[in-house]
Amino acid sequence: MIIFGTDFDGTLYFHDREEQIQSVDVEAIKNFQKTGNLFGLVTGRGTAMWKDVEVKLKDKVQFDFRIHSNGACILDRDGNALFKQYIPEDVFRTAFEHGKHLELVFHAEKELYVLNVGEFDNFEGVRCIHSIDEMEADEVFEISFRADNPKGQQYLEYLRTVSGLEIAANAEFVDVMAKGMTKGFGVKKMLELTHQSGMTCAIGDSYNDQSMLEQTDLSFTFPTSPQVVQNSADRIVENIAQALDYVIQTQN
């Protein structure tokens, strides 16, 4: 059996293209799944943002599993939780206190808590808060914030000194999870949860995908990805369809 994980934004779904989900990818995914392999989502988006992903998918792709919050939450095809790892409450409270003046997003299982942020108004399940007492501080998978500004950079540097945290930084946004929670961990954990032996594969286009590109048995990225991301992947492909075709060929 093969476990294949894909990033969403910029890998499976393209915001700036007329064909936002490529038909050639959709067909290749369906054929891959028909042979008994598992194809799933691996994203930094929390579970509370799933509705937005679902709308964008338009029923074109059915995932066999979903890995959210960079590995901190793993769900089966029906949305049932297989694995959860929250940020330890004491660590979260410390991070909240030091960042409460910033625009922060907190990813819980069913809600997206936002502090000093207005741009998530269009998402379902969003709850604006003003203090930590308005949320379940012991059930947070992930903290997200912008780091493309001086205050965000200062907060990022502070968080790097806090034990018990895993940081995934992209060009603009930073995701913070419990220590050890990465996309790479998530894909490997998914294989473990099947209780079968098999091969792990992944495809992604950005910096927070590097862990799964480096830790899976066979990984892919695009020629348009940053060079450091390309260096983390085993092969460069034009799309998901090419990657799946190559994986199947290696098994024949």
N, C-alpha and C positions, 0 to 999 in steps of 0.2 A: 504494500500500500504506500501511496505517496501523499504526504501532507504538503499542500502548496498554499502559501500565504501571500496575499497581495495588499499593498498599501492602497488607499482610496484616492485621495486628492493628487492629481498629477500622474497617476499610474493607471488606475482603472477608469477614473472619471476626470474629464478635462473641462474645466470651467470656460476656457477661451476657444473651444472648438465647436463647430456647427454640429458634428457628430460627437457628442460628449462622452458616450460610451461606444467604443468601436464595435461594429457588428461582427468583424472578424474575431475579436476577442470573445464576444458572447458565444459564438459558435464553437470556438476552441474550448472554452470553459465547459460547455455542456458535454462535449465529446470526452473531455478529460474525466468528468464526473461519472459518465456512463460506464467507464471501465472500473469503477469501484474506488477511485481515488477521491480525496477530500480537498475541496477548494474553499478557502475562507478569507475573511476580511481581517487585516491587521492594521489597526489605526490608532492614532493618538487621540481621536475623538472619544469622549466618554459615552456610556450607554444612553445617557439622557439626550444625546444628539443623534440617536439612531433614526428617529422619525425623519429628520432632514435627509439622511443618507437614503432611507427607504424611498422618499419622494424622488430623489435624483435617479435611483435605480430603475424606476418605472417597471418593476417586475422582470427586467431583462436578465438579471443574475440572481440565482438563489444560492446563498452561502451555506456550506455544510457546517461551518463554525464561525464565530466572531470573536476576535481578540480586540478588546477596547483598552483605552488609557495606557497604551504602550505596554501591554502585557499584564496589567494589574487585574483585569477582569476577563474571563473566558466563558463564552456561552455556546451552547449547542445550537443546532439549526432551528430549534423551536424557541430559542431565547432563554432556555433554562441555564442557570449558573452552574458551571463546572469547577470554577476556581475564582477566588476573590482574595485580594491582598490590599487592605486599606493602609493609608499612611498612619503610623502609630499616633494615637491621639495627642500625646505629650509633644511629639515632634511637630505635628500639625499646628497645635496651639502656638508654639514658638514661632513657626513660619508665618502664621496669620498675624501675630502681634507685630512682627517686624515689617510686614508688608501691607498693613491695613490702610496706609495712605495711598496705595497704588491701585490701578485697575486690575483686579484679580478675578479669575474664574475658578470655581471649585466643582469638580466632577464627582457627584455622588451617583448612586445606582439609578435613581428615578428622577432626580432633580439636578438642575444646573444652577448652582448658586453664583450670583455675580455681585461683586463689591466695587462700587464706583464705576460701573460699566453700563453703557446703554445700547451697545451694538448688537446684543443678543435678543433684542425685543421680539424678533420674528421667530424665535425658536420656541417650540412647546416645552413645557416643563421648566421654564426659567423662573427663578425666584430671586428678586433683588433683596439684598440684606444690607444691614448697617453695622451689625456686630456678630461676633461668633456665637452668641447666645441664640441667634435665630436659625441655626442649622444644627445638624447632627455631626458634631466634630469628630466622632469616632467612626464615621462611615464615608470617608472621602478617599477616592482612588487617586486623585490627581489635582494639582494646582497648575493653572496656565496663566501666563502673562506675557506682555510685550517686553522685549529686551532691546529694542532698537532706539533707546533713549537713555540718557544718563542715569535717571532714577532706576529704571529697569535693570541696567547694567550693575548698579550698586547692589540691588537686591539679589541679583544672580550671584554676584561674588560672595555675598553673605551666605546664601543658601549652600554654596559649595563648601562652607566651613561647618555645616550642620551634619552630624552623623545620622544615619538612618534614612537618607534621601538618595534617590537616583534622578539625575538631571539629563534631559534630552533637549538640546538647544538647536533650533534652526536659525535661519537668517533673521527672522523677526520675532518669533514666538519661542517661549521656553515651556516645557512640560516638566513637572516635578512629581515623582511617584515614590513609593516606598523603595528602599534599597533593593537592588536586584531586579526590579521590574523594568524590562526592556522588551522591545518587539522580538528580539532573538530568543529571550527566555520564553515568551508566549508561544512561539511556534514549536519550540522543543517540548514545552509543557503539554501542548495539545497532542503531540504524538504520544507522550507518556500516558495521557488520559484515555487514549484509545485502547491501551493494554495490548498493543500489537507492535511488532517490529516494522520498521519502514524507513522511508527516505523523507527528509525535510527539504523543502525548496521555498524560495521567496523572491519577490520582485518589489522594488521600490525606487523612488527617484530623489530622495532628499536625505539630509543629515541624520534625522531620527530613524532612518531605515538601516543605518550602517550595522547596528547590532545583529539584525536578522540576516543581512547580506553576508556578514562575517561568520555567523554561528550555524547557519544551515548547511546542509550537505552540498547544495547547488543553488547559486543565487544569480540574479539578473538585475540589470539596470539599463538605462537608455543613454545614447550618445549625447543627449542634451543635459544629462545630470552633472552636477559639480564633479570635478576631477577626483576629489577625495572619495566621493561616493562610488564613482566608477572603479577606483582602486580597491574598494571593498567587495566588489562583485566578481563572480567567476566569469560571467559572459555579458557582453553588450548586445542588446536586441532592440528591434524597432517597436515591439509591442508585446503584450501578454501572450498572444497567439504564437509568436515565434518561440517564446520561452517554453510554453507548454509542449509544443511540437518537439523541441530539443529534449525535454525531460522524458517524453515518451520514447523517443529514439534511443536514449541511453539505456532504457529498460528492455529493449528488444534484442 
